[in-house]
Every structure is written in C-alpha cells, then in structure tokens.
Amino acid sequence: MSVLEQIRQCLASLEPQQVEIADDSALHAGHAGAKDGGGHYRLTVISKHFTGLNTMQRHRLVYAALGSLMKSGIHALSINARAPDDA
C-alpha cells in the first residue's frame, strides 16, 4: 500500500468530508529526509471533528490519526485542517 493510501486510511478515523493530498517529495530530491525514505506532503482535510478547535488542536488530531506514519513514511507535512463551516 502506498503512503498516500496509508494516509487516507489513517485519516478515516476523522470521518473526513474531503481529503486532498499532494506528494511534493520530488521537489525535495537530495534532501536529508528524502534520503531516509520519508516523503513531503501537503494535506487538506475537512472534518466535523475540527469544529470549535484552534489550528494547533486540529493539527494534533491529524498527527494522532497518522500515528507511526509520522515517524517513518512522512518526513514533512503541511496541514490545512478545516471544519465544514470553514470551507
């Protein structure tokens, strides 16, 4: 299973209405993190679980959902986490 598929599977716990993932790893070729196999990703996720939370709390939910991927498959992650009312 690809890292993108693993990210989607992990984020399912947040019951997202929308998930967009961009793999920017090729833009970082030669970067120390890329050498270790960790990718660079941009994530937009819309979930009711983010309602009433500030940015840091939303990011913590995303990191918790991704779990061990943050230690192995992902080197860098840009997160845009929004509640449905924010969209």
LINUR-V69536 format. One record per pair of residues at least 4 apart in sequence whose ideal C-beta (glycine too) atoms are under 6 Angstrom apart, sorted by the first residue. I is the first residue (numbers start at 1). J is the second residue. Records with the same first field share a line. If there is no record, write none. Layout:
I=J ; J
This chain:
1=5 ; 6
3=39 ; 73
4=21
6=69
7=21
10=65 ; 66
11=16 ; 19 ; 65
13=65
14=47 ; 49 ; 65
16=45 ; 47
17=46 ; 84
18=46
19=45
20=44
21=41 ; 43
22=42
23=41
24=40
25=39 ; 40
28=34 ; 40
33=38 ; 75
38=74 ; 75
40=76
41=77
42=78
43=79
44=80
45=81
46=82 ; 84 ; 87
48=84
50=58 ; 81 ; 83
51=83
53=57 ; 58
58=81
59=79
62=79 ; 81
63=70
66=70
69=73 ; 74
70=74
82=86 ; 87
